[in-house]
Amino acid sequence: MLGDISQAENIYLACGYTDMRKSIDGLAALVQQNFRLDPFSNNLFLFCGHKCDRLKALYWEGDGFVLLYKRLEKGKFQWPRNEEEVRKLTTQEFRWLLEGLSLNQPKAVQKISVKNVI
């Protein structure tokens, strides 16, 4: 299905600024060269420019790349700028990002492992 990103195993966010003029080939090269990840894997890669009101998502569907582009009409994405080059997101963090929230929600209930409880 065209652009069914729900099938992605992992979601990776490119921290900092990305040149939003880059197309599929440029973003795939960025994933390979800068982040040492495989753009042909079943992963979703997210990129954001200086304005923080638009993002691009790159996803390999097995027979070709899908490039999704979202521009907010009002507001900005809370995009991390000063962290490591690429950050792996949970599905919850991805939802927060798309809802305009910070990826770090200090009041959110944190999941714990069973080992920490006993």
N, C-alpha and C positions, 0 to 999 in steps of 0.2 A: 504494500500500500504506500502510496506516495507520501513521504514525510511522517511516517508513523514512528516518532521518536520514543514512544513508550516501550519499544523493544530493545532499547539501548541497555547494555550491561552496566556501563559506567557513564558518569557525566563529568567532564573536565572543563574547568573554567580557566581561561587564560587571564591571569591577573595583569594589571597594568593596562596600557593603551594598545590597541591594535589599529593599524591603518585600515579603515573601513572601505577603502577602495579595492582591497584585495578580493579576488573572486575565489572560486573553488580551488584552483591550482595553487594560488598564493597561500591560502589558509592551510591546505593540505601540506605544503612545503614547510610552513611554520610549525605545524604539529610534528613533522618528522625531524626537522633540523634543530629547532629550538627546544622542544620538549622531549625528544627521543621517544615518541609514541607512534603507533601505527595508525594512520588515518583510515586504513582499510579495515580496521577492527570494528567490532559492534559497539562503538562508543560514540557519544555525543560530545562535540567540542564547541564551547561557547566563547565568543569574542565580543569586545565592546570598544568603542572609540572614545575620543576626548569628551564629547558632549554628554555621554551616559544616558542618552534618550533613545538609543537604538542598539540592537545587538544582532549578531549573526550566529547561526548554529550550523555546524557542518556534521553530516551524518552519512555513512556509507550504508547503502541498502542491499549490497550484494551484487547489483548489476550496474550501479552508478551512484554518484554522490547526490545528496539533497542539500541544498543551501537554503536555509530559512532566514528570513529577515523580519525583525520586529522593530517598529518605531512607535514610541509612546507619544501621544498627542499632548499629554500633560504629565509632568513628573519626570523622575530620573530613576535609573536602576542604581541600587546601592552596590557598586562594583568595587571589589577589593583592589587597591592600587599598590600597596607597599609590601606585599607578601611574596612568597615563592612564585616562580614563573608560572606554574600550572597547579591548580588545586582541584582535588577530586571532591565532588559534591554528593550529598545524599539526595534522595528524591524530595525530602522535606525542604532542604536548603534550596533546591531548584525552584520549588513552589514559592518559597519566601522571596527569592530573587525576582521571579516574574510578577509577584504581587507588590514589588517596590520596597520590600523589607530588607533589612540588613541580614547577611548570612549568619551573623552571631546574635542569637536571641537569648540573652542571659536569663530571662524568666521562663523560657520554654522548659518543659520537663525533659530531662536528659535520659536517654536509654542507658541502662547499665547491664553488665553481663551477670549471669547467675553466680559466677565465681566471686564477684564483689559483694554479694549479699550474704553469703555464708561465712 
